[in-house]
């Protein structure tokens, strides 16, 4: 069974690109276009990894992360992908951080490392 990656980003160009990139590399995906919607998507889909934008309308990525990380037994790894500066400090427990624009090969290397898929 393929590992599932949840894409949380309000930019449709980024979500479409990441969706295609991850599917082309053998992963399943689910998408939330805002931190507010992301909680219900996370609970319904139970992803193995989350890619998280920080700045979104309605609810920012850090607020979504704070809410979700308080859930019992939460241990889903998070990779931050954002255009904001100093992103590596926004989610201290993130397994990786990438600025926009990002290198897709480097992102896939991080994803595969986290999900142990070669």
Secondary structure, 3 states (H helix, E strand, C coil): CCCEEEEECCCHHHHHHHHHHHHHCCCEEEEECCHHHHHHHHHHHCCCEEEECCCCCCCCHHHHHHHHHCCCCCCCEEEEEECCCCHHHCCCCCCEEEECCCCHHHHHHHHHHHHCCC
